[in-house]
């Protein structure tokens, strides 16, 4: 069952969370403003020539010295060279490698720490555990090496399954804090993007660019009709409810199967519900449901998985049909990637996307009429992998409806499993189930066709 917060306690803690969220947004905005000012000053001071050069070399040199002092002095911007000129890049790298402080980074880090503290208010179990409280205390006191050491100890003591699930509400913010305070220059971009609520273009561990995953995930995508076993057919739910769809996805497993149910709705219109499963095991498998495809799906809308699903739908679904896309984990990412494609929307009307345990918060549907539901267990680490925490200080746009809840299954990947999400929706968060079922009412009717496809990378 979700953890209940007494009303009196909620009245005390919620304003604190709101205040911390306000502070972190203000700090993020200030960090961006200072960084932009440092970028402009760097372009003037370290570029090929100053605008004042026409007024005489003496004035130009004096201006350049003043700008350099502002860029390098701890009483100014700190160590803040920034920009595309070779000299600015070299000075920035030297600052990262020698742990020089920057005012913009300090502001961004302060905002991240406010977000981590707000998550601990909402999730007191983060402070109840002696080890996780030591991690958070080290972060709050800017002791990066100790935070890493204690985190590694937590992984050894409790196991990765428990540690990752317990830290999930703060995981993205902790990783961004680490990226901005460590001496790895390659993950700084991801740290900045998380701190300022921007879509990630690289990962926050090593700084691997999204372009690399796109290069590796080049399969053209292929779909072949699949003849299901009698046992699988018997288990497929035809109730037209979100619990039924999530259970169907659990039955599909992660072996490259796609399920499309053709429904005659209450008004007699033929509609289709596309049900997409999540990532399987393996780095680069024959199925597009692998680690490479999942990493690529976070940064790119065109993946082997989306290409395979499009081929399946082209074989089955008439153009102009109304679709509801329901996906778990990588399947939810793929559903949003399809909904974000203008070409796909030119063929079909995507009325709804339901993403379950998926990192989709920075993706947007091409058609503003598409309703998007994001369903998130706050101890599931997967939804935060694109940089937005399930207890984020930043609101989603109006076309998004997000439901998050606290579940007592503090172990990963159990808390991420489709079966666990189905259990949560059926027993723990009936308001979320009711809202989604109401939105999908047009797709509830007589199932007139059950179609399965095997999806291939190539």
Buried (B, 14 or more C-beta within 10 A) or exposed (E): EBEEBEEEEEEEBEEEBEEBBEBBBBBBEBBBEBBEBBBEBBBBBBBEEBEBBEEEEEEBEEBBEEBBEBBBEEEBBBBBBBBEBEEBBEBBEEBBEEEBEBBBBBBBBBBBBBBBBBBBBBBEBBBEBEBBBBBBBBBBEBBBEBBBBBBEBBBEEBEEBBBBBBBBBBBBBBBBBBBBBBEBBBBBBBBBBBBBBBBBBBBBEEBBBBEBBBEBBEBEBBBBEBEBEEEBEEEBBBEBBBBBBBBBBBBBBBEBBBBBBBBBBEEEEBBBBBBBBBBBEEEEBBBBBBBBBBBBBBBBBBBBBBBBBBBBBEEBBEEEBBBBBBBBBBBBBBBBBBBBBEEBBEBBBBBBBBBBBBBBBBBBBBBEEBBBBBBBBBBBBBBBBBBBBBBBBBEBEEBBBBBBBBBEBBBBBBBBBBBBBBBBBBEBBEEBBEBBBEBBEBBBBEBEEBBBBBBBBE
